[in-house]
Amino acid sequence: MEATTVAKTGTEGKTWGGGDEKPLKASYGKLMMWFFISSDALTFSGFLAAYGFTRFKFINEWPIADEVFNHFPFLHGVDAPMYYVALMTFILIFSSVTMVLAVDAGHQMQKNKVVTYMALTILGGIIFIGSQAWEWSNFISGEYGAVETRSGKIIQFADSEGNRVALEEFSSASIKDRTQHEAKNGIWYNSEASYNPLSIEDVKNGFAANPDLRVRTMEITDEGEKEVLNREESLLKLNTSGIGVIQGANLSQNEYGAPLFGGFFFFITGFHGFHVLSGVIILIIIFFNVLVGTYEKRGSYEMVEKVGLYWHFVDLVWVFVFTFFYLV
């Protein structure tokens, strides 16, 4: 009785799919994945280099990461600097470990283990994406609020001991005659949900009525803290320079400091988040192929190894993003 052989498809089992040469003893598909990773690494390097140069230029007014990323789910009002970001990083790195175990199980042709470890990897990626969306939401909505000055910089507020104070704690919106601007009345408009009822005059009046309040500038002192002016300097700074109220952060305004920080944060973390989302989608496709036995029939789980290379790259990039934005 003749033994039957299973035909392989794609580039599995081949050292090179494009000819007789065998560069690096790698299959055509795996080598192309390395080419893609190399080019993508250069892209991220360019973004992070631009961020580094910009931060160096505006070093004296750059936000302090511990003050920006200090939220933790279900712990409203609790100062937890970097805790949640550290948890996100741990989850993503752990998903890289499960991806390694999935690849190793594939080498041993252990389908059930591949399924288990890939499911854990997908779960880790989904949790990371959800965590990043939650972090974006907090960054956009803001916490304390600030006032924009004529020079385009911002001033924050603190008590006599230097502790941050939110705008709502000392100022309230005055009664104004106002007609709601609806979408039918113009192309560009602010929806009611994003309307900020506080005006610069409301903030000035509330500040004047609370003698314990101080203005906190973006200038960083030798101790690494933001400069806090005395009462007289604070009144002068607010009354002569303040022109508008800022709540939260977007691409043009940022209550935490230099507006460019918000632009870089949204762009670079968003670009990385897109890579994670793409990786999760690809992992899900490969996961279902594993379930139906596609790679078992081919006799090779090289496709799992190739998507694993991409996932490790995404994890490694986050280590650099985490270092640049949160640690340095």
Secondary structure as UniProt FT lines:
FT   TURN            10..13
FT   HELIX           23..25
FT   HELIX           28..57
FT   HELIX           59..61
FT   HELIX           65..68
FT   TURN            73..74
FT   TURN            76..77
FT   TURN            81..82
FT   HELIX           83..107
FT   TURN            108..109
FT   HELIX           111..141
FT   STRAND          146..149
FT   TURN            150..151
FT   STRAND          154..158
FT   TURN            160..161
FT   HELIX           167..170
FT   HELIX           183..185
FT   HELIX           192..194
FT   HELIX           200..208
FT   TURN            211..212
FT   STRAND          214..220
FT   TURN            222..223
FT   STRAND          226..228
FT   HELIX           231..241
FT   STRAND          242..246
FT   TURN            255..256
FT   HELIX           259..291
FT   TURN            292..293
FT   HELIX           294..298
FT   HELIX           302..322
FT   HELIX           323..327
//
